[in-house]
Each structure stands twice: as C-alpha cells, then as structure tokens.
Amino acid sequence: MDTTGTPSQDIQREYLRVDAQIPLAVRRVPASEVRPRRARLAGEAFLSEWHTVPEVEDKRLNDWLVMLDAKLNAIISMLSFQDQGFHALPVCAVNISGGGMGFATAEAYSPGETLELKLILPFTPPVGLYVYGQVVKSEPAAEGHLTAIQYQNMDEEIRDDIVRYVFERERELLRAKRR
C-alpha cells in the first residue's frame, strides 16, 4: 500500500511481472485474418498426431522405450522450431506476466489491434509459443514505441508455462541480488 491507503498498481495486478530477455517476433494480424485464434505451442499440430508409447511389462525395456520416446520428441521439437523460424528470432527485452506483455517495437500500434507474438520461453527444453494479444497501449519512446498487450484466447496450460517462466526468472533475479 502507498501512503494514501490505496493499493499500488503492482498489488492490483492479477499476475506477477518480470523483466526478461527472450526470443520474440511480433506480427500485426491483418483485419482480414482476425478471427478467434488460440495461443498454441510450436509444433503442436505435428506432435498431436502421435500417441504415447504403450507400456511394456519388462520394466527395463519400458524405461528404455520411454527415454527413447522423450529423445525423439525433443529432436522433432527442435526440427519443428527450425522449420517454423524459431531459431532465428531476435532476443528482445520484455516485461512479461501471465496476463500480458510489454515490449519495444519499431512501429506504433493502435489500441484494440491484434498482434501475434512468436516467442521462446528458455526452459530445458525450450518452449516455443504462438500467443495472441490485444494492444492496450502503444506510446512513443526514445527508440520506437513501448507496446503493451493483453493475452487473448489462451488455454490455462499455456498461461501456466508463462507463469512458471515468470517465477523462475524472478527467482534468478533474487539470487543475483543476494550475491
């Protein structure tokens, strides 16, 4: 609380925000394309065609098959990342939360416009996402514009990945302060 007794803006927010550097590309979604698009994982369409490995009675063989399946999924995911252009994303400074994101852009956007964000959350293994958001603010800045979006049409599993990244990043920052 501030001295006037009203909650500060940070306390009123639903999600914790953190500054980070992540691979990110922003694309304006043209009005002709605007329809409810759902946030999704990169390569999700390809991987959804496959099923999990059936369990085998021999525990050692089963463990080996599960490990082999995980490695193959990682290779497929990396190839999918490359095929979809995730390997070439520029690293950008962002302010990210489970509800939205702020970042610098070269061009100005109008409030209400829909943007597609193609980003990588730097987990092990990395998670590539396509996220859609509505512009809530775009203000001139020293270099370009500061743009803020609120996520749209996002499943809780994807939001949970973003929130998990925010908490891991916050933990990193706190550890760095203690050193």
Order of alpha helices (4+ residues) and beta strands (2+ residues): alpha-beta-beta-alpha-alpha-beta-beta-beta-beta-beta-alpha
